[in-house]
């Protein structure tokens, strides 16, 4: 079977561990012929968003073909880029001859081209997903208007041809229903997760190596956090309570500090129990998460939540309505995370440091991990139970 993934709604970043990368990897491992047709939007070597210079064709290490499409040219080329209208979308689909199309995101005007192809090839199955919600895609009046008009139209022309349209969190399933008016029968939750092959076989050796490098004693309690260190991630709230915790508690922070947070995080740079390790690639992130006793993300959601629970790590997250999908029978703890009250976070962490409550949470976390492996998620994404 030939599966063509479309990543024309947003970015596709080579050699990352995002859902787009891992679904094509595991579909290839399942024995399918896999092609990714993607936009030019990517990230550079330091993780900064960028636009590739031109279209190209190449292969991933797993053997998946990647075709980068340039935006349509002409006097309206800036508008075409904003509306996500590309050169050669239809002819590329014709050449690839998919049996199944998996569309990552619904917000691109070349959705009409996909529908035109499906009309002429009615035996081709279509599955879609969406990562959009009110936090990341409709935070301003202008973005709300664009979602209610242009992107809703794109979603609705794809819906009749779709077998399933997945939301990758419960709140994103609700966004599909409320914002794009997708019927409830078509919507289903598809979890984000972790690459099975990146799960280390020996957490202890990784912990020792990182501990030796960062001068963390073996009997320490290690908390790991990170990602894009902006204001919404609230990392400063976690760091501010470190001085009130057991002296054996060490906090490892990975990721690039945004300009708005440099001053807020500056007071913690010389704390011997707080370790800033900078921007990390996917493998390095996995190493740091693996050495954790506790993963703590007191701000907005990221895929690091699912990666942490997929590793079987006890976790503390900020509670967001419709974003508790990582909770499987009590494997994690949610906090309100109010800006004027860090006592809650401090009390929760104190209650877990070398306690029976922690070891119970640890056992629950190990049991929950299997639900967040891409070997399982990739099958579900194309209707294989």
DODRENKOL-488097 format. One record per residue: y, x, z of N, C-alpha, C in turn; residue in one letter. Coordinates in steps of 0.001 Angstrom, whole numbers, plus 500000, padded with zeros to 6 digits. Example, Ala and Ser with C-alpha at 12.3 -4.5 7.8 and 13.67 -1.06 7.14 Angstrom:
2
494310513190507800495500512300507800496700513200507800A/497750512850507080498940513670507140500030512900507870S/
//
This chain:
385
498804500838500000500000500000500000501249500875500000X/502240500476499239503509501199499175504545500476500045X/505092501194501021506133500649501886507438501369501589X/508467500597501270509807501159501086510690500699502243X/511226501660502977512183501381504039513587501497503463X/514449500570503832515843500604503396516738500876504603X/517482501957504541518417502289505610519817502345504997X/520252501210504480521524501112503766522596500416504599X/522201499910505748523131499224506639523870500202507543X/523238501345507802523835502309508722523423503716508310X/523071504545509298522772505947509028521270506222509010X/520912507325508384519579507896508513519768509391508736X/519221509884509848519462511271510249518142512025510205X/518062513030509360516832513799509210516458514500510506X/515145514532510769514584515297511888515008514777513261X/515409513516513326515693512896514611514495512049515035X/514563511548516262513487510694516770513965509262516928X/514818508826516014515261507437516014514165506548515421X/514328505252515611513321504311515144513044504463513648X/514115504665512860513950504778511418513032505944511057X/513224507065511731512403508243511473510952508019511874X/510771507382513020509427507276513569508599506179512904X/509233505107512468508462504089511752507919504631510441X/508743505384509688508209505921508424507129506977508707X/507311507746509763506300508752510113504957508094510417X/504979507036511237503714506417511642503134505514510552X/503971504966509703503420504254508544502721505230507606X/503266506423507475502597507458506675501280507866507322X/501273508033508639500051508409509351498987507320509254X/499418506081509049498472504976508888497857504956507492X/498314505854506627497716505985505307498498505351504179X/499694504841504451500485504187503422501349505190502651X/501691504818501446502662505564500645504050505084501079X/504894506003501562506131505602502223507345506276501582X/508365505464501300509653505972500814510771505391501669X/511745506228501993512958505791502669514117505871501688X/514760504745501424515978504719500614517140504580501588X/517996505598501642518989505678502714520395505918502180X/521374505624503021522774505909502724523044507405502878X/524284507791502677524694509188502855525144509481504280X/525142508480505139525617508674506509524561509393507329X/524971510490507989524048511285508778524808511899509950X/524255512953510532524935513743511564524768515218511242X/525770516016511650525677517451511375524851518149512446X/524815519478512402523954520260513294524316520090514768X/525527519644515051525956519457516434525952517991516853X/525363517149516026525243515745516381526466514903516093X/527407515427515303528623514693514972528397513895513683X/528754512605513637528566511817512412529253512460511215X/528585512417510078529138513010508863528638512234507650X/529255512516506503528855511892505246528353512989504321X/527106512878503879526561513870502962527320513828501643X/527375514963500966528220515085499784527724514260498598X/526421514176498423525904513473497248524482512986497489X/524042512121496597522680511622496689521665512697496374X/520473512531496894519414513517496661518061512878496950X/516999513578496546515632513157496842514874514331497437X/514192514091498536513441515154499209512349514501500058X/511588515307500778510464514797501573510592515227503030X/510172514340503920510112514680505339508905515582505582X/508829516236506735507657517074507033506333516323506965X/506383514999507186505151514188507126504796513772505716X/505681514045504746505404513694503358505997512376502899X/506949511816503663507634510598503237508777510967502300X/508859510286501167509967510538500247511249509920500795X/512342510664500734513654510154501132514571510203499916X/515155509061499575516103508971498465517458508588499036X/518432509475498910519789509198499373520599508606498218X/521140507419498444521953506761497419523437506962497700X/524159507320496657525611507428496771526223506027496664X/527443505910497162528140504638497064528617504397495632X/528797503143495305529271502785493964530651503391493725X/530867503896492530532128504546492180533100503533491575X/534326503988491335535318503146490689536588503061491506X/537516502249491040538802502110491716538656501558493128X/537598500798493353537376500173494672536348500934495505X/536204502245495258535123502993495909535225502983497438X/536461502955497974536603502897499433536096501564499972X/536355500507499244535864499187499645534347499123499522X/533803499689498447532351499708498262531667500408499436X/532281501487499910531686502212501041531682501344502299X/532801500640502545532880499790503732531893498611503649X/531721498095502449530820496954502258529371497387502035X/529175498717501907527836499280501717527200498778500433X/527886499103499358527425498809498005527139500148497328X/525951500288496765525471501596496334525207501651494828X/525109502867494341524648503111492971523128503022492902X/522611502339491920521192502407491554520229501826492588X/520681500903493421519752500293494388518613499561493673X/518963498737492708517937497948492018516983498829491217X/517523499767490468516664500622489643515763501494490513X/516239501890491689515415502689492603514251501866493134X/514505500608493478513417499724493895512408499529492765X/512896499392491557511999499240490407511090500451490244X/511643501624490405510852502855490256509831503013491378X/510219502624492599509327502824493741508221501778493832X/508458500593493284507451499519493236506814499230494606X/507602498798495573507032498547496904506138497310496943X/505129497366497812504367496173498166505002495494499377X/505735496291500165506386495796501374507701496544501545X/508755495803501875510056496406502158510372496184503627X/510782497256504287511247497135505671512720497501505673X/513537496526506013514990496677505923515563496949507313X/516101498146507516516697498524508795518153498066508826X/518399496934509470519746496390509529519990495376508421X/520869494443508700521162493355507774522578493433507216X/523370494358507724524796494386507413525113495332506262X/524714494934505060525061495682503856525063494719502673X/526066494857501829526232493885500734525212494050499619X/524530495178499575523440495315498608522202494525499022X/522331493755500103521273492795500446521017491857499273X/522078491532498531521933490639497370521068491289496291X/521136492631496197520308493352495230518841493293495655X/518605493433496950517241493346497482516662491966497186X/517469490926497397517013489558497134516712489376495649X/517549489945494798517304489851493351515958490484492998X/515653491613493641514366492267493380513207491401493887X/513374490821495071512315489997495649512060488744494827X/513108488179494250512939487001493400512083487312492174X/512245488498491643511468488900490469510098489449490839X/509906489738492127508627490281492598508207489520493856X/507839488244493706507621487365494865506443487747495750X/505553488623495290504426489010496148504827490109497142X/506011490681496983506469491747497891506907491133499219X/506397491658500313506762491178501644508028491887502128X/508822491164502921510038491736503500510021491561505012X/510207492661505722510452492647507158511812493294507398X/512551492772508353513868493330508682513970493554510192X/514910494410510561515241494515511972516750494601512120X/517208494519513352518639494616513631518862495297514974X/519808496230514973520208496927516196521584496453516664X/522106495415516037523466494960516332523503494040517544X/524559494187518333524813493284519453526317493243519713X/526710492523520763528130492360521051528769493640521579X/527958494569522048528491495824522594528739496834521483X/527784496996520584527911498077519594528470497627518237X/528504496338517980528891495893516637529984494839516588X/530300494218517702531287493132517681532212493221518884X/532711494419519147533522494643520346534989494296520145X/535452494252518897536854493963518628536963492688517799X/538137492052517789538299490831516983537998491055515499X/538387492210514968538136492481513551536638492612513285X/535937493360514144534496493521513963533775492189514141X/534279491381515070533687490055515265533841489218514003X/535019489283513402535279488516512181534382488974511039X/534232490296510892533374490840509832531930490377510032X/531460490381511275530100489937511558529918488450511274X/530928487673511597530816486223511421530917485792509963X/531431486657509128531627486302507719530721487131506807X/531090488371506565530381489193505571528950489466505995X/528763489973507205527400490378507599526521489158507856X/527117488051508324526323486819508471525801486359507111X/526666486431506103526240486044504752525092486922504270X/525196488241504508524123489159504081522818488839504792X/522906488566506085521707488237506863521065486954506366X/521887485973506058521355484670505667520737484670504270X/521213485551503395520555485596502083519229486345502160X/519054487202503179517774487888503364516753487024504101X/517234486142504973516332485387505848515225484624505111X/515513483885504045514437483092503427513284483929502880X/513547485185502590512522486061502001511840486932503049X/512289486837504296511771487693505364510591487055506066X/509564487857506316508447487395507140508862487352508596X/509525488431509055510066488520510404511384489283510356X/512281488902511262513503489670511478513513490056512952X/513370491337513207513208491828514570514550492193515201X/514698491857516465515740492438517298515090493497518163X/515725494657518302515070495752519023515349495720520527X/516098494714520967516211494368522389516330492843522447X/516064492247523593516216490791523685517630490317523361X/518653491072523774520024490642523491520326490725522001X/519648491633521304519835491734519861519079490628519135X/518010490157519725517371488941519193518322487753519317X/519001487662520455519957486568520663521140486690519719X/521570487921519447522670488165518508522306487674517114X/521071487894516714520610487389515416520746485874515332X/520424485225516425520475483754516450521907483252516519X/522697483825517425524043483314517672525046483740516602X/524999485008516212526000485531515291525634485286513834X/524352485528513489523954485422512088523273484097511750X/523017483265512779522400481947512597521011482049511955X/520270483084512356518883483218511917518026482251512728X/517084481593512080516241480625512783515339481329513794X/515120480657514908514332481240515997512914481592515552X/512371480842514580511003481085514119510859482444513428X/511949482921512858511898484205512148512128485403513077X/512713485160514252513126486255515140512000486652516080X/511848487954516247510854488471517187511370489792517767X/510951490084518974511350491328519640510427492466519216X/511009493559518747510270494772518405510822495909519260X/510048496449520180510603497470521079510909498782520374X/511890499472520892512071500880520570511077501657521415X/510913502950521149509918503675521918509948505169521724X/508785505779521792508662507224521821507579507686520841X/507795508819520249506830509437519347505638509938520159X/504477509369519916503269509774520657503060511282520630X/503337511894519467503066513315519299504032514205520075X/505145513634520507506115514413521275505904514326522769X/504913513556523178504647513446524614503901514696525064X/504503515504525921503865516765526327502541516529527036X/501657517446526842500348517345527499500373517909528913X/501373518723529215501425519355530536502850519320531079X/503176518253531798504503518135532385504783519259533379X/503743519713534062503945520697535130504447522037534597X/503885522497533486504320523781532931505748523696532398X/506105522540531817507478522348531337508444522356532506X/508079521667533552508937521616534743509132523010535332X/508061523789535368508178525133535935509095526007535080X/508921525916533748509736526734532847511217526379532953X/511517525075532952512911524650533065513460524960534456X/512632524741535466513057525048536836513388526514537026X/512550527385536456512818528829536561514122529193535860X/514350528599534694515558528940533918516821528450534602X/516754527252535209517936526679535848518016526994537346X/517048527763537827517007528161539244516904526935540159X/515961526084539821515653524904540617514350525162541359X/514359525019542649513168525280543464512048524288543130X/510776524737543226509638523875542864509553522577543656X/510049522563544902509944521353545723511158520442545590X/511962520660544558513154519842544344512802518476543759X/513728517561543884513631516236543263514607516246542099X/514075516196540867514909516365539679515234515019539048X/516536514756538906517017513578538193517546514049536841X/517152513375535772517614513744534435518394512583533840X/519513512918533200520343511928532527520988512584531318X/521620511800530458522283512420529310522491511463528162X/522702512046526988523028511297525788524434511623525346X/525095510683524741526506510843524391527312510627525665X/527914511694526181528559511636527484529977511068527355X/530036509772527074531322509089526995531516508221528235X/532641507548528288532991506781529481531986505679529773X/531454505078528735530558503936528920529195504324529499X/528834505599529401527550506041529962527619506232531478X/528840506333532027529058506356533481528328507490534198X/528159508612533513527469509748534119528236510277535327X/529562510187535273530385510673536389530074509928537682X/529669508662537588529321507894538786528062508456539439X/527120508878538623525912509499539169526240510845539805X/527031511650539129527347512986539637528177512918540916X/528989511879541038529879511779542210529124511566543509X/527892511058543440527126510805544671526203511961545026X/526131512988544173525180514081544408525390514741545768X/526631514916546155526921515610547420526457514817548634X/526188513526548455525729512678549567524213512548549622X/523530513187548679522077513089548619521419514299549276X/520127514204549448519327515326549952519637516576549132X/519763517716549790520125518960549101519059519400548093X/517872518816548187516812519171547232516961518425545904X/517919517512545829518130516745544601518953517571543615X/518397517760542420519102518422541321519246517430540179X/520391517480539503520648516589538371520839517429537113X/520017517156536092520144517821534797520821516850533828X/521881517333533181522665516506532266522652517143530882X/522108516426529889522125516940528517523057516082527663X/523580516666526596524448515930525679525844516522525608X/526566516125524567527934516584524345528913515730525142X/529836516393525823530872515696526579531994515282525618X/532318514003525590533396513543524723534745513963525317X/535783514083524476537104514506524972537615513659526126X/537348512332526096537847511444527142537210511709528502X/536048512410528508535328512634529761535409514073530271X/536066514942529546536095516352529954536729516542531326X/537831515873531582538488516015532881537665515375533992X/537069514224533703536291513513534725535055514297535159X/534464515049534231533237515804534551533514517242534984X/534746517682534819535104519068535153534808519452536602X/535060518564537591534799518938538997533341519275539304X/532411518865538414530994519062538700530399520274537978X/531219520951537194530716522042536354530173523205537172X/530721523444538348530309524600539157529413524230540328X/528930523007540339528009522573541393526624523131541087X/526057523886542008524769524555541763523602523586541666X/523798522333542089522739521320541996522902520404540788X/523943520659539983524165519891538759524136520860537585X/523321520562536588523068521503535497523418520855534157X/524528521259533557524903520799532224524240521721531198X/523398521158530348522653521990529393523124521792527958X/524167520971527756524759520824526431523968519925525500X/524408519942524232523730519136523212522320519657522987X/521367518749522834519961519121522658519386518388521445X/518460519056520750517742518370519684516658517490520300X/515943516754519457514975515772519957513892516414520822X/513408517583520418512358518254521192512868518690522554X/514101519191522583514668519634523859514914518457524799X/515374517336524239515557516140525057514239515739525705X/513165515785524912511856515413525428511421516344526563X/511729517630526430511376518587527470512094518261528779X/513388517967528676514145517670529899513692516371530537X/513460515333529728512971514077530294511608514287530955X/510798515153530369509444515383530882509438516039532254X/510468516821532552510478517536533838511070516690534960X/511484515467534645512177514625535621511225513987536623X/511689513881537862511055512991538833511591511571538643X/512860511505538205513516510220538005514491510350536844X/514469509387535929515466509323534864516483508256535246X/517768508586535133518812507667535579519867507526534501X/520092506295534055521101505995533041521958504840533557X/523063505162534243523855504135534932524876503423534057X/524812503628532712525782503006531818525118502210530720X/525698502278529528525216501476528410523845501939527919X/523182501024527232521830501283526735521824502326525628X/520771503111525569520477503978524428518966504056524283X/518510504649523188517065504781522986516418505677524033X/517229506412524779516698507249525860516029506393526941X/516438505147527066515778504259528027514300504106527659X/514065503730526404512682503500525968511874504800525935X/512522505901525593511814507179525590511384507561527002X/512236507300527964511917507629529353510756506800529876X/510783505487529613509666504659530084508407504960529280X/508569505362528006507413505751527206506739507006527708X/507492507844528396506923509034529035506263508710530372X/506419507468530814505848507086532101506685507531533280X/507997507693533067508871508172534132509490507013534912X/509562507121536243510340506153537014511804506213536577X/512447505057536471513804505020535918514718504097536713X/516003504441536680517059503582537197518031503325536054X/518304502051535772519200501666534688520264500708535207X/521384500670534509522379499622534765521876498328534136X/521999497259534863521516495967534366522543495344533435X/522097495073532204522903494353531227522142493089530854X/522848491998530723522200490742530349521491490894529009X/520212490530528986519436490622527753518994492021527402X/519074492964528351518708494349528057517683494881529055X/516860493993529582515871494414530577514479494560529961X/514444494819528648513173494891527930512286496048528379X/512869497031529050512081498183529506511325497877530799X/511557496710531379510892496327532622509532495719532300X/508485496432532664507114495938532508506472495930533883X/506506494749534517505891494579535840506474495518536893X/507795495749536836508453496490537910508419497994537797X/508338498528536572508267499987536393509625500674536487X/510725499895536601512052500509536702512923499671537628X/514047500262538020514978499591538926516308499409538205X/516896498224538320518186497943537714519257497823538791X/520423498390538502521561498288539413522685497515538727X/523562496924539511524713496222538943525693497211538308X/525828498379538934526677499420538365528141499054538292X/528671498429539349530084498055539373530955499301539530X/532075499330538808532913500520538764533467500925540125X/533716499965540990534321500281542280533298500399543406X/532015500486543037530980500540544065529822501428543623X/529850502678544058528753503592543767527735503635544898X/527990502877545967527057502865547095525692502338546671X/525679501350545781524415500775545323523552501835544664X/524129502602543746523398503664543067522909504708544061X/523779505093544973523407506086545984522260505581546847X/522334504338547293521286503783548163519944503690547445X/519980503305546160518739503206545387518087504574545250X/518874505579544899518304506916544717517808507475546047X/518567507280547099518119507751548417516791507116548816X/516599505858548442515369505152548807514148505664548034X/514398506480546988513295506954546151512940508424546371X/513743509149547082513527510593547210512345510865548140X/511205511217547535509984511562548277509545510448549226X/509575509199548764509187508066549605507987507344549007X/507355506496549818506251505667549321506722504741548204X/507956504260548338508524503401547289508558504133545952X/508900505424545999508943506209544771507553506343544157X/506548506654544950505207506877544403504595505576543865X/504971504449544457504543503159543911505201502933542553X/506495503231542459507218503101541195506636504030540140X/506251505212540551505675506191539628504373505674539025X/503533505057539815502270504514539316502504503351538350X/503456502488538681503796501377537787504342501897536454X/505096502984536518505695503566535310504633504130534378X/503626504749534924502534505287534110501791504172533386X/501595503046534058500886501920533444501704501284532312X/503035501297532437503894500632531459504091501443530190X/503835502745530252504201503654529160503585503272527818X/502367502757527825501635502512526572502323501507525654X/503158500642526213503822499619525404504973500178524559X/505330501427524793506491502008524130506118503212523280X/504895503208522726504431504276521847504529503814520390X/505030504695519506505238504282518116503944504074517341X/502839504588517815501562504273517170501266502780517283X/501769502147518339501614500703518547502742499937517854X/503973500419518020505146499729517480505104499673515943X/504653500761515310504623500818513837503698499753513262X/502595499484513922501685498424513460502339497056513584X/502938496810514736503591495518514966504691495269513943X/505415496329513557506572496165512677506226495576511316X/504971495753510885504563495201509583503463494151509749X/503429493549510935502588492380511149501139492665511460X/500829493903511902499458494242512279499358494177513796X/498516493315514308498409493143515764497475494181516361X/
//
